[in-house]
């Protein structure tokens, strides 16, 4: 792929990569079906590995239309009702112009400057400072801000955060992330189902006929083929789960840089975006919401081993990009809340010295 220069070129290149990764996620579902068929055949017949692989391939071909239909129906349902599901997981209240004219006007002015339809604005009653965008079309798009974020940031920083989330909508990031989570959820569901069924012995050998056992044991192909087939199936399941997770993380990480850049483009104020990131750094954990929503947030402190499974680039990396490419200034992090309390003035000294 040719190197990308400029924000819009990066957006187009990132969309192309995103579509390719989402197509790969769909293929992972078929890989899991093949793995399940391979386990069923291995537990049902005492055949050699080539015969088991061939039988599993035939099962996949037979199941392909039904699997495609099932995934399609689930995708349509999740695509249609994703906003309602998010609303149940993170219940927020809608904001009108009468409620918060300052926030409403900020969002309206940013949308007018880019000729965008105005998304719904909501406030989530959470102390953690964070924000996220959701929805898949103009009727569903929504920007949610936490009360903790509104209490912590000043007006310019709040505007930068709103512009960041608006850029996610403008670039199609929200739609892509929701679709990726839908498909990845299907992959995770199939993978867990296969592991549980195998661990609980539900892939029985009851259908194995005595003739199969006699003929295959005499040829010496049975047990070794079944063991190898099950091992291959488990490797496919593990690889599919890891690949789906990696694709989700790649989608989320790459888009945060573009959303930061889009915020600067809309507000012309890189310092406000940097200051907002510094203030929320390490404080944005919303414990009451699932990890799927945290992946859409402005900052996601949830991370895994050695940061390999972190869904967002580090705040340091994002600020470094804003300083290097947007001309922003990196100010020192704000002190802890205890250091912001001014010292108490001493009382006038009496005959026994300063008051305690």
CORVENMO-V322209 format. One line per field, one symbol per residue. phi: phi as a letter, one per 20 degrees, with the letter a starting at -180 (. if undefined). Layout:
BEGIN
phi=???
END
This chain:
BEGIN
phi=.ffdcnffffffffffffffffffffffffffffffffffffedcedffgffffffffffffegffffffffffffffffdffffffffcfcdfddfffcfffffgfffffffdmdffffdccdfcfffabbdbocbffdgbdddefffffeeefffffffffffffgffemfffffffffffffffffffffffffffemfefdfefefffffffffemdfffffffffffffffffffffffffffffffffefffffffffffelbffffffffffegmdefefedffffffefgccffbdglmfdfecfffgffffffffddmedeefgffggfeeeffffffgfefdngff
END
